[in-house]
Amino acid sequence: MNLDIIDTINDPGTPGKGGDDRFGFDASGGRAWALDGATDVTDLKPFPKAESGAAWIAEALSARLMQGPQPGQATQAYFAGVLADVRKVAEKTSKLPLGSVPGEALPIASGIWMRLDGRDAEFAHMGDCMAIVRSGNAARVIGEEGKVNDESDAARAMLAMSAADRMERLRAERRWSNERGSCFSLGPKGAQNLVVQRTRLTGGDEICLMSDGLFRLVSPYATHTPLAFMQSLAADGLLATVQKLRRFEDDASNDLPRLKRRDDASGIYLRITG
């Protein structure tokens, strides 16, 4: 089986910004990915040449993922090597000794990655980046859907706080994420919580890997089912689908809890051939 890349998009949501999302692929190697750097929560900028720490780690991860696994290499071992290499780059790039940077200022990212393996696809993910696989008139979600709902609940709680308390909560959560290794990070535990799933594919199946900003159409906004989302891509493409997302977000009557009204939205839409 092979990957046919149909469409891609990286919409930062804020004009003039590069954004914190990245996507990438190696079609000949049967691999693709989507990444979402977590918004910075301090003014300390260890990587001053980057737009943000979030953008830096998403870019560094995407660049390293262009180098695929060795033959027979297990996915968890591969990602342990990826994150070790990204940390080495961080140590050379940071304006401060990396060990002196507080946990709330160390960048993290969510991500989902896939590779073809015979008649199967193997997906690896941490955080809230998602994939939808369409087979004919059925669609299934790959990823941790619960995290999307958890974040909506957390946003509701934080919006009730003062700005100072909200920021302290975000900083505490960032420290916790780095200590636990719950997302792609620069610490030693960065690959320990990687979730790996396999799913059988057939020729003609379509897949969209995406950041949570694009998955919002499915959850929490619920304007699309997973199948309707994939049908929208097939009919109109990613740009038109993101435009639907932005119209919903800009409609003041859609008052859903969210810390960022317009989040970065990236995706890579592909088809399985052969």
C-alpha positions, 0 to 999 in steps of 0.5 A: 500500500502507498500514501497519496497526499490529497491536501494539506493546510496550516492555518494559524488563526491569527493573520500575520503569524506562523502559528504553533502547528506543523504537519509533514509527510514522507509519502515514499516511506508511508509516513505522515504526521500532525503536530501542535505546540502548546501555547507558551505560558511564560514570557521567558523565551529560551528560543528567541529566534522562533516565533514561540517555544510552541512553534520551535518544538513543533518545527524541531519535531517535524524536521526530525520526523523526516528521518524515519525508523530503522528497519524493524525498529519499534515505534516507542524506541524510535520516538525515544530517539527522536525526542533525544535528538530534539533535546540535543538541538534544544541544548545547542539552540537555547539562549539559556542552559536548558537545565536552568529553564523552569518547567513552565517555560519548556515547550511541549507539543501534542502530535499524531504520527502514522506509518504504513506496515503491510496492510495495516497502519500504525498510529502513535500519538500523545495529547489531543492531535487526532486522526479520522480514518474513512472506509466507504460510509464508515469513519473511525477516530484515532486518538484520545478523544477524551482529552478534547472533552477534558480541555473543554471542561478545564476551559470552563473552569479557568474562564471563571478564574481571575487572569492571574489565577488562570495563568498560574493554573496553566503554568502548573499544568505545564510543569506537570506535563513536563515532569510526567512526559504526557506530551512530546517534550524535552525531558527524559520521560517524553516517550513513555506515555506514547499511545500506539494503535494499529488499524487495518486499511484497504485501498481507497481508505482516506485519512486526515491527521489533524491538530485539535484546532481542526478537530473542533468541528467534530468535538466539542463544536459537534458541527460534523460527525467524523464521517461528515467531516471526511465527506466535507474534505472529499467534497470541498478540501481542507481550506473550505473546511477550515473556513467553515470552522472560522465562521463558526468560531466568529459567530458570537452566538456559538458561546462555547468555553474556550481559552482561544477563540481561534486556535491553530488548525492544521491537517494532512488529508491522504488516501491509501492506494494499492 
